[in-house]
């Protein structure tokens, strides 16, 4: 694993990719469509919107948890998005704490 090898920039990038693909898999399952979005925060917002609009009250507890999660981990999610951009355009070294 990249983090065990102290390759934290790669580990961070892989974490972003895993998160993105997981959210896209959920959205594909719910809608039959994969959005062309890389932002974890935008994918989470889209998931909340779909759960609220399409499924209304059936998943209100999940909607609450997703909103709470995105609010509580706002800075971490922002860093995760930065990792994606930095890895593609301006490589940056990340520390163990950031990872």
N, C-alpha and C positions, 0 to 999 in steps of 0.2 A: 504494500500500500504506500502511496506517495507520502503521506504524512509520517509514516514510520521511517521512511528514508530521508526525512527532513526536507523534502521537496514540497514546501508549503504552498508555493505559487501554483504548482500543478494540482495539488490537493484541493486548493480553493477553487480552481477552475473546474475540476471534476465534480466538486460539490454543487457548483452552479448548474452544470450540465445535468446532473442527476435530478436536481430539483426541478429544472425546466422540463425535462422529459416526463417526470412523474406528473406534474400539473397538466401537461399536454395530453398525457394518457387519460387522465380523469376527464378532461374537457372533450376528448375524442369519444370517450364512452358515453358521455351525457348528450353530446350534440351531433356526433358523427363528423365533426370538423376539427382540424388541427389549426389553431391560430398561428399566424406568422409573427409571433411576438417572442422576444427573448427576455424581456423584463419580468422578473419573478413577481414584483409588486403588481404589475399590470395583469399578469396571468392570475394572480390571486384575486384581484379586483373583478376580473372577468368571471371567474368561478363563482364569486359571491353574487354577482349580478344575475348569472344564469340560475343559480339556486333560488334566489329571491323571486325572479320573474317567472321562471318556468315551473318550478316546483313549489313555489309559494311557501306555505307553512310546514310542509313535510320535512324540511331540513333546517328549520329555524335554529335549532341548537348547534348545528354545524356552522351555519352562517355566523352565529354569535361567536363561536370559537375562532373561526377564520378572521373575523374582524378584530377580535382581541389579540390574536397572534400577530397580525400585521401591525397593529398599533404598538404592541409591546416590543416587538423586534424590528421596529422601523429602521434603526441605524444599522443593524446587522444585515437586513435585506438590501439596504442601500449599498453597503460594502460588497455584498454578493454580486450585485449588478455591476459595480465598479470592476470587480475581478474579471468578469466576462469581457468588458470593453478593454481593459488593460492587457489582458492576455492576447487579444487579437491585434491591438494597434500600438501599444506602448508597454512592453513587458515590464513588470514591476515585481520586486521581491516582497513576499509577505512573511511575516513572523509567525511563530507557532501560536502566539496569542490571537492574532488576527484570524488564523486558520481555524 
